[in-house]
């Protein structure tokens, strides 16, 4: 059988990294991983929990049983088509390294991890497990978490022109743009710094440049 035929028979393989100590992030990750798996005809999902380096064999066995129970209960609660096959893995060590290593060991196509906070690109992943996994694994990493809360819409309000400013420009043929009130520092120094108007092309002048125009 050719390599192409073998590749065509190969299922889509996903690594789902859960943190049993963080039910929120694990829940987000599991839900999204199952939704992805339900849309792919042939797929395997390998669920991984990484423990501390010094975890005892007894703690590892307990965690494996707890992970199996968690996966079974979550799958039943979702009531959607899951993966064709599921694997349960418990490893000890650095979480990012072990997630990336398992993904390489089984030839995964995708990694799913959870986030307990809403995603904000400006700083969500700084120092997080997801960021560190992306730094060492060439695979796409899907970060599942709560939707960001929508920010209140900001309506830009444009004020109408000041009639006194308009009159000042007409009276001075554009040499003075602002009325006395809008010429005050607390108005112009925050927003409008300088204005100048003349025939085009601009005439060269030696007048002093003032915040309110030329004088």
N, C-alpha and C positions, 0 to 999 in steps of 0.2 A: 504494500500500500504506500502511496506517495506521501510526502510530507504535507502537501496541500490537503489531501484527504484527511490525514490525521488532524490537521489544524481545524478543518471544518467540523470534525466530530467533537472537538474540545469544547467543554462548557465554559461559560463566563464565570470567572472565579473572583470572589469578593472577600476581603478581610474586614470583619466588623470588630472594632476594638471597643470594649466596654470597661467601665470602671464601676465595680459593684459598690464602691463607697460613695458614688455620686449617681443617685437614681435619676436625677433630672437629665444630666447629659447622656446617660446610658439609654434612657427612654427616647430622647430625640434621635440618637444614632440608630437604635433598633428600628424605630418606626420608619425612618427614611430608607434604611437598608432594605427592609421588607417591601416597601413601595417600589424601589428600584428592581428588586428581584422579581416582583410580580409581573413586571413588564418584559422580562427576558425569558425566552422559552426554556433554554437549558442553562442552568446556573448552579453553582455551589457557593455556599456562604460558610466561612470559617470564623467562628466567634472566638475572640481572644481576650483573656484577662491577664494582665501583668501584675505580679506581686513583687514585694520587696525582695532584694537579693538574699536576705537572711531568713526567708520564710521556711518554716519547718515542713517536713513531708506531711505531717498531720494537717497543717493549715492548708497546704496545697490541695489535699484530697477534699477537705471541707469546701474549699473555694470552687473546686471542679463540680461538686454536687450542687452547690448553690447556683453556679452558673447554668448548669443543665436545667434546674428548676426554673430559674429566671427566664431562660429562653423558651421553655415549654409554655409557661404561663403567659408570657407576652405574645407569643405566636397565637395562642388560643384566644386571647382578648382582641387581637387585631382582626381575626376572622377573615383573612385574605390568603390568597395562594402564596405560599412561601417558596423557598428554594427546593430544588429536587433533592439535594443532599446538604446536610449541615454537619460541620465539624466543631468540636469543642476543644479549646486549647488553653492551658494555663502555663505561663512561663514566669520566670523570676529574673529580675534585673531592671535595667533602665527601660522605661515604657516605650519611648520613641524607638530605641534600637531594636527592641524585641518585636515591635509591630512591623518595622521595616524588614527585619530578618525573616519573620514568618512569611511575609508577603513574597520575599524572594525564594524561600524554601519551597513554597507550593505553586510558584508561578502565577501569582495573583494578577488580576487586571485592574483592580481598584481597591482603595482603602477608604473605609468610612469610620470617622471618629466623631465623638459628641462634644458639644460646648455648652456649658451651663449658663452662659450669658449671650445676649443678643449680639449678632455679628456686626462689628464696626471696623471697617478696613483700616482706619487710622491707627489702631493699636490692639486689636483683639488677639492676634496670634503671637505677640511679642513674648517669647520665652515659653509658649504653651507647647503641649505635646504635639498638636497639629503642625505648628511651625517647625518643630524639630524633626518630625517625620518627613515633611516636605524637603527638608535640607539633606536627608540621606537616602530618600527613595525616589526613583524616577517615575513612580506610578502617580496617577491622579489621586488626590486626597479630597474626599467630600467631607466637609465639616457641617454637621447637623446641629442646629440649635434653635432657640425661640426666634420668632420673627422680631426684627427691631420695631420698637414702638414708633408709629408715624409721628414725625415732628409736626407741630402746628403750622399750617400754611401761613406764609408771610406775604401779605398783600402790599405791594409797593404803591404808596400814595404820592401822586405828583401834585404839588401845590400850584395854583394858578399864578401867573406873573403878578408881581407887586405893581399896582398902578403908579405908585410914586417912582419906582425904578424906571418904568416905561417912560414916564414923563421926563425924568432926568436925562435919559438917553436921547430923547427927541430934542430936548432943549439944548444939549451940548453936542449934538451930532455924533454921539457915541464916544465922546472923550471921557465922560463920566458915566459909568454903568449903574451905579447903585445909589439909592437914596440914603439919607443920613442914617436911618435906622439900620439898613442892611450894610452900611459901611463900618459898623462897629466890629471890633475884633472878635467878639464871641460868635459872630455870624460867619465871617469870611475865613478866619484862620482854621476853622474846622473843615470847611468844604471847598469854598471857591477862593483860590489864592490870587489869581490875576486875570484881568480881561483887557483886551485892546482891540480897537476897531479903527480902520482907516481905509482909504481907497486902495484897490489892489492893482499892481503889487504894492506890498507895504512900503510906505515912505520911511526913510531913515530919519530918526529923530534923536535928540539928545535930552529929552525930558526925563525926569526921574520916574522910575517904576514904583508905583504905589499899589497896595492891595486892592484899591478900588479902580484901578485903570492907570492912565497916564496923566501926568499933571505938569 
